[in-house]
Amino acid sequence: MGSGSFSVSGSGSGSVSSLVLDGERGELVRAPVVRLGKKGGAKGSLLDEKAVIALRNHSEAERRRRERINSHLAVLRGMISGTEKLDKAALLAEVINHVKLLKATATEQAKGYTMPSDTDEVTILCEPQTANTTNTSFLIYASICCDDSPELYPELKLSLRNLHARVVRAEISSLSGRVKIVFVIMPERGGSDEVGKNILVDSVQHALRSVLDKVNSSIAFMPRTSLLNKRRKVSQFESSSSSS
């Protein structure tokens, strides 16, 4: 709705009033009276015109704002069934719950996949090994996630070769210039005791962190330096059962 009407009083001075849309109540109300200048004066006439234009613009802006809000609410109602009769507060609460559910579902489904994230990180997980296929009491699951680069793979090969361990499996995945590699590592013979386990875990973590630092340093001299503004997180996890 545009502006309403305005009126000018008697001979000396006048006033302008207009109907504007109240955003809270959703109905037209009379705007505050704007006092005009002397009738017939050039200055008073200019003020009259500016007041009317300002009131009209305010009413039009409020109308467009409500249209945008109603449009967004209509989209939200279309995303979730059974929300046609809910008011705005109840609808927003329902949408928030729906988004939380979707996020939890996506997180649960992603546990079985090795997908790179936006965070440069090294993770180490030490798990007990009970199968009879190996002669060790534990396996190390180590992963590195970073930007993909030509220097990454030679550095990994060199670092892991210097460890007193054997890589029994490796999985790699890439997405949008990011890569994540997961290694399953077992100790060499004689390294299955508690001391040997701790030494190997520290060695693997140090090796992968060193690779991550070197790769990031080399990428820093490339044009896409802006991609390096990522939070780096290095975490180490060890199950309680493996230390018992």
N, C-alpha and C positions, 0 to 999 in steps of 0.2 A: 504494500500500500504506500502511496506517496504521502505528501503532507496533506493536512486537512484544509481548513479555511482560516483566513485572517480578517481582522476588522480594524478599521481606523475610527477612533472616536472623534468628538466635536471639532472645534475650529483650531484650537491652539496646538495641542499635542495629541498623539494617538498611541495605539498599542497594536502589536501583532501577536496573535496566538495561532497555534497549529496543533493538529492531532498527530501524535507520534506513537509508535508501537512500544509498549512496555515489555522488555525482554523477559521479565520474571513472571508477569501475569498473563502474557500472551494476548493482550487486548489494547485497544487504542485508548490513550489518555490525552488530556489537554496539556500541552507543553506550557512551561512558565511564560508569563506575559513579557513581551519585549517592548519597552517604551520607545516610542518614536520621537523624532525631532519635530520641529515646527512644521506645520503643513505648508507645502509649497517651497520650503527652503531646499537648496541644492544639497546641502550636507545632510539634512534630515531625510531626504529622498534616497540618498545613497545608503544610509544606515538602514532604512526600511528594506531596501532590496537585499542587502547583505544578510539581514536577519531572516528573511523569508528563505533565501537560498540555503543558509546554514541549517534551518529547521528541516527543509526538504531533504538535504543531504544526509542529515542524521537519521531521518525516517527511512530513507532508502538503504542506508548502510545496515540498519537494524533488520530490515526485511531480508536483505541478502544473507546476513549472518544466520538468521533463523532458517532460511532455506538450506544453507550448507549443513547446519546441524541436523535438520530433518533428513537430508539426503544421506548423511553418514549413519544415522540411526536406521534408515531403511536398509542400508547395506548390511548392517549388523543383524537386523532381524532376518534378512535373507540367508545369512550364514548358519543360523541356529533355528531349528524348527521349534514351534510351540511358544514363540516369544511375541506373537502379534499383539497380545493384550497386556503385555508388561509395560510399566512406566519406565522412564529413562533410567532411574536409579537401579531398578531390578534388572533391566536389560543389560546395563554395564556390568553388574555383578555376575550375571550369567555368562557374559562374554569372557570375563576374567577367569572364571572357573573353567570354561571351555578351553581357553588358551593354556592354562596350567596343565590340564589333562593331556592336551596334544603334546606339550613339551615333555611331560613325563613319559608318554608313549614313545616319542621319538628317541629319547635318551635310552629307554629300555631296549628298543630295537637296534640301536646303534652299537650296543655292547658286543654284538657278534661280528662287527665289521671293523677293519683297520682303515680308518679314514683320517687323513691329516687335518689338523685344526689350524687356526690362525696364530697359535702360540708356539714359539720356539721352545722346545722342552726335551728333556731326557728323563726317562722313567726307568726304574729298576725294580723288578719284583722277583723275589727268591721264593721258590715253592719246593716243598718236599717231593721226592721222587720215590714212589713205592713200587713201580712196575719193575719186573725182572729183566727188561730189555736192555737196561744200562747198568753199569757198575758204579753208580754214584747215588748219594742219598738226597741230592737236590738238583734242581735246574734253575737257571737264571733266565728270566724273560726281560730283555732290555729293548727299549725303543728310543728312537730319535726322530723328532719332527722339526722340519725347517724348510726354508726355501730350496727348491731344486736347483742344483748347479753342477757343472762338470767336475768341480773339485771334490764334491761330496764322496763319491764312490771310491776313488783312489785313497782318500784319507781314511775312510772306514776300513778298507782292506788292509792298509798299513797298520792302523791302530789295533785291529783285532788280531792280526798276525803275531803281534808282540805279546799277547796274553798267553798265559799258561792254561789255555782252555780250547775247547772245540765247539764251533758253531754247528749245531745239528739241524737247524732249520732257520730260514729267513723268509719273511713276507714283506712285500713292498706295495705301497699304493700311492697314487698321485692324484692331485685335484687342483686345478687352477694355479699351477706353478708351485704348489706345495707338495711335499713328499713326507711319508712316514714309513719307517722301516722297523720291523720288529724282529729281533734275533732271539733264538732259543739256544742257550749256551750251557754246556756242561764242563766240569773241570776235568783236567787230565788225571791220570791215576795218581793216587796219593794226595789228592787235594780235597777229599770229601769230609775231612774233619771240620770241627767248628772254626778253628783258626784259619784253615785253608779257605773255608767258605767266606768268611769275612774279608779276607785279603782279596779274593777273586771279585766279590761284589764291589769293593772299593776300586779295584783296578778297572773293571768294566765301566763303572760310572765315570771315573777320571778320563778314560779313553774317549768315551762318547762326548763328554763335555768339551774335551780338547778339540775334537772334530767340529763340534758346533761352533766353537769360538773361531776356528780357522775359516770355516765356510762363511760365517757372518762377516769376518774381516775382509775376505776377498770380495764379497758382494758389495761391501761398503764403497768400493772404488768404482762400481758400475753405475750407469745412469739412473737406475731405479732405486736410488738410495731411500726414497720415501717408503719403500716396502719393508724397510728394516725397523720401522717404529712399532715393533711388536713387543709385547711383554714376554719376557723369558722366564720360564719356570722350570726348575730342576727339582724333582722330588724322588724320594727313595721310599719304597714300601717293602716291608718284609713281614710275612705272615707269622703269627705267633707260634704256629705249629712247627715251623721250620727251625725256630730257635730253641725248641724244647728238647 
